[in-house]
Amino acid sequence: MDQHRTPLFSALRTHAEKNPIQFHIPGHKKGVGMDPEYREFLGENALSIDLINIAPLDDLHQPTGVIEEAQKLAAQAFGAEHTYFSVQGTSGAIMTMIMSVAGQGDKIIVPRNVHKSVLAAIIFAGIKPVFISPARDANLGIDHGITTKSVRRALEKHPDAKGVLVINPTYYGVCTHLKEIVDLVHSYDIPVLVDEAHGVLIHFHDKLPMSAMEAGADMAATSVHKLGGSLTQSSVLNVQGSRVNPKRIQTIMSMMTTTSTSYILLASLDTARRHLALNGHELAERTIALAEYARSEINKIPGLYSFGEEILGTEATYAYDATKVTIHIRHLGLTGYDVENWLRDRYNIEVEMSDMYNILCLVTPGDTADNIDVLLQALRELSAEHYTGNAEDDLIVIIPEIPQLSLIPRDAFYGDTEVVPLKKSAGRIIAEFIYVYPPGIPILLPGEVISQENIDYIVEHVEVGLPVKGPEDRSCQFVKVIVETQPIF
């Protein structure tokens, strides 16, 4: 196939150039009917292709024309048999993966540090999750991937599982031995689903970790918008092999997708695919070089540490994506949230995310050496202000144990509940999510037993200002729990 082509984007441009009289949605009619300031800011070109599924432009829900062709080009670029465009983000693609292989009462094996979209699908479908503990990094205060050993134990106990989900790479760029896990799971004739949200570039450079499709995984949800140049909320679901049903995947994807699909988002996927297919290796090469330069200079700054190849060598740290620059800051005596705010206030720098002990900076094809140098200048000043060299000033790394799951998440989410103070909820079964977003990994999820350790961890995160979300009580002072049945004497 000719990867220079952009069938969908080209069709949109041709349609816009004809300037048809529109008696269909959207009601702004090429911007004429919207707020003038916003129209001027957004521009006529963008508004002219904000269209709907009229005949010349195909239909994402049942593509037979230019969208189908664009998806076939994407499948070739990503090394898949089928690729489905998502305008519901990677969250929609992840939910589609899960709900296309498992249903009410089925088991699925997943890491405990999954994104909340995984748990949403589990709740919607009534699936029974079998959780695997990720490898924990007590020095950095983060979770890595799952190990082949832990997957093998889970499969031995639950050979009837309908799928195994793997995060690869993690938010911090660390990869497990994906090919080994895929081969193991396939020996049970079970499909492997990969949350590849942070791995679009790995398809295009051999210095980056192996992609899910290359490893033989059955499905992979990949965020093109995060690192690959498409617009926010646009992603792809890559599929291959006979263990999954492409027609069912299309049906589930359609069920999860708005009928008013955004052609601006779809066109951005079409053009991002072209750019990656033609120039992806060069883009990744330059991005890796910038990130490695940043990492090297950061590690010369007192009190800061950005991990690299030295963390490799375990099952859970088999490879890493060098474009993710994680900066460990606890030796400054500051939280990641403190540093995020300092960078914003002092240097107008916005980072991808912060946690208690780290900040994460994504280096992408959109970065320049000047961007990196400003970041380095800021970090040198930060260190000069806050690093004392006294180990007693370091923050102590605390990672709570994974809670016990005592109810299927769906049963807890839809069960009889009451609201109690968080600080008095130890021992109760939670009926809602509590997570820090980003990255969106639950601290507690419906059906788990709240421990005092969990409570202390949540309170500490709230008090330092980290974005704790999920409960209906946005202050996190109260939490919804399952009503306890009183004993009968």
C-alpha positions, 0 to 999 in steps of 0.5 A: 500500500502507498503510505503517502496516501491519506484517503480520509483527509484527502476526501475531507479536503475535497469535500470542503473545497466543493463548499456544499450547502449543509443541511446537516449537523454540526449546527455551526455550519462551517463556523458561521453559527458559532461564537465569532471569537472562537471561530476566528481562533480555530480557523476556517480550515478546521471548521470546514472539515468538522463534518459527519458521516455523510456518504462521501466521507464513510462511516466509522461504525461500518466503514466501507470507503475512505475510513476503511482504506485509512484503517488498512493503511494504518494496519500495515504501518503498525504491523497489524492485520486490522486497525480500528480508529478510536475517537474515544481515546485509548480508554475506549480502545482498552474497553473494547479489547476487554469486552470483546473477549470476556463477558458476565462471570468470565475471568480476565488476568490483569495487573493491579496497576491498570488504568481505570478504563480497564476496571470500567470495562470489568464493571460494565461487563461483570467480569471477574478480575484476577489481579497480578501484583506488578514488580515494585521499585522501592527506591523510585516509589513506582510500579513496573510491569508484571513478570512471566513467573507471576503470569504463569502462576495465574494461568496455572490457577485460572486456566479458564481465563478469557484473556491476559492484559499486559501494560507495555510500556508502563507510564514511566516507559518500562517494559516487561519481557512481552514476547515471553509472556505472549508465548506463555499465554498462547500456550493456553490458547488465551489471547493477550491484550496490551495496553500500549497507550504510551508506546506508539513510537516503539513501532518505528525504531529498533532502539525502542522496546518491541511492540505488541504486534511484533511480540505476537499479541492479539490486540493492542490499544495505542495512543497515537495522540500521546506521542505520535502527532494526532489530536488529543482523544484519537487512538488506534486498536491494533488486532491480529491472529485467530484468537480474537474475532474482528467482527465482534471487535468492530461491534463492541467498538461501535457500541463504545463510540459516539455516533457523532464521530469527529472527522477532525480527530479521524483525519488527524489519525490518517495524517499521523499514520502517514507521517509515522510510516514515512518518517517514524524512524527519523522522528524516533531517532531524533527524539531518543537523542534528545531524551538521552541528552536530557537524562545524561545532563539531569544525572549530573545535577545534585539531588536528581536522578533519571533512570536509564539502562541501569535498571534493566536486567529483571523480568519486570524491567526487560526493556525501557523506552528512552523517550520517557524521562522520569526525574526522581526528586525525593532527595530534594526533600520535595514531592513531585507535586511541589516540583511540578508547581515550581516549574510552572511558576518559575519557568512556565514549564508543564510536565506530563505528571507528578507523583509523590517522588517523581516527575515525568517529562515526555520527550516527543517528536515535537520537542527541540534542543531549546526545550530541553535546555530550558528544562535543564536550566530550571532543574539546575536552579531547583537543585541549587535552591533545595538540595542540601546533601543531607540524607535526613531531608529525603522523603521516605518512600511509602508504597502501600500493599495492594488491597484484598479484593473481596467482591467482584467490582461490578457487585460492589459498584452496584451494591447497597452502599452508605457513606462514611468518613474516609479516616474511619473506613478501615476494614470496610469494602469500598464501592467506588474508585480512588485514584491519582490522575494522571496516571489513573491507576486506582489506589482503591477500586470497588470491591477492595477492603480498605486498610489503614495503610490505604487511608494514610496513603490517600490522606498524605496525597490529598494533603500535599495537593496531588490530584486524588480523584474518583469518590463522589465526595471530591474532597475525599473526606468521605467514601462510599462503602458496602453496607454491612449486614448486621449479624442475627443472634 
